Amino acid sequence: VFQKPRVAALSTGDELLGPGRSLSSGKIYDANGPAIMSALSAWSADAVDFGIVGDEPRKIKAKLKSALSRCDAVLVCGGVSVGDFDYTKSMLESLGVKTIFWKVKIKPGKPLFFGVYKGKNGTPKPVFGLPGNPVSVLVCLEEFVRPALDAMQGAAPKISRYHLRGKAVNGFVLPKERQQRLFCEATQSGLGFSLRIVPRQASHMAAACSKANALAAPAQGVSRVKPGDVLPFRWLN
């Protein structure tokens, strides 16, 4: 028996508004907060919503300090890239979070930050600085956060998460410098699995990816997926 991990979720950005508020110039709705809270609930975590904080280092630090003291893991969206108002990484480090890695060679999701914080009892707490774009967040949640939460609850899988294989129905142009994660609609027949790659995927196009039930991982360095190519994939559930 394992205790549910208590996980903090925080979104950063002056441009963000919560659901139900009226949009004004320069503002967008916070899509990441609800997505994270939903995912944490589905993955048997005790989610704690820390809401939205603007791009002010003092306020960001205060929220993060509270999250680190109250929770077993922390997820914070935005502020982990190299822009003028990206304060999250520096604020985490100032609170004693040890950087394990920063930036990954996948697309979308490159600016991901991962660190570890040791609380008063010495127990290490995983800390994820997630990108700001919503599809990047979805990929990082599935590829990095979910395995960490599973491990915290005793999971020790013996097989690769991408052990399934499916044939691409349509094509897709890939970046050479990073490994693409492709949202797909997977179907099964007597001949195996077919993967219809969701067209026009980009890190800001969350609505398009809502149709997907699978995530495929073509090899890095391949410039294009062609119809009929076999891709490793896994289910999104």
Stockholm file with secondary structure:
# STOCKHOLM 1.0

chainA/1-237         VFQKPRVAALSTGDELLGPGRSLSSGKIYDANGPAIMSALSAWSADAVDFGIVGDEPRKIKAKLKSALSRCDAVLVCGGVSVGDFDYTKSMLESLGVKTIFWKVKIKPGKPLFFGVYKGKNGTPKPVFGLPGNPVSVLVCLEEFVRPALDAMQGAAPKISRYHLRGKAVNGFVLPKERQQRLFCEATQSGLGFSLRIVPRQASHMAAACSKANALAAPAQGVSRVKPGDVLPFRWLN
#=GR chainA/1-237 SS CCCCCEEEEEEECTTEECTTSCCCTTCEECCHHHHHHHHHHHTTCEEEEEEEECSCHHHHHHHHHHHHHHCSEEEEESCCSSSTTCCHHHHHHHTTCEEEEECCSEESCTTCEEEEEECTTCCEEEEEEECSSHHHHHHHIIIIIHHHHHHHTTCCCSSCTTCEEEEESSCEECCSSSEECEEEEEEEETTEEEEEECSSCCTTCHHHHTTCSEEECCCTTCCEECTTCEEEEEECC
#=GC SS_cons         CCCCCEEEEEEECTTEECTTSCCCTTCEECCHHHHHHHHHHHTTCEEEEEEEECSCHHHHHHHHHHHHHHCSEEEEESCCSSSTTCCHHHHHHHTTCEEEEECCSEESCTTCEEEEEECTTCCEEEEEEECSSHHHHHHHIIIIIHHHHHHHTTCCCSSCTTCEEEEESSCEECCSSSEECEEEEEEEETTEEEEEECSSCCTTCHHHHTTCSEEECCCTTCCEECTTCEEEEEECC
//
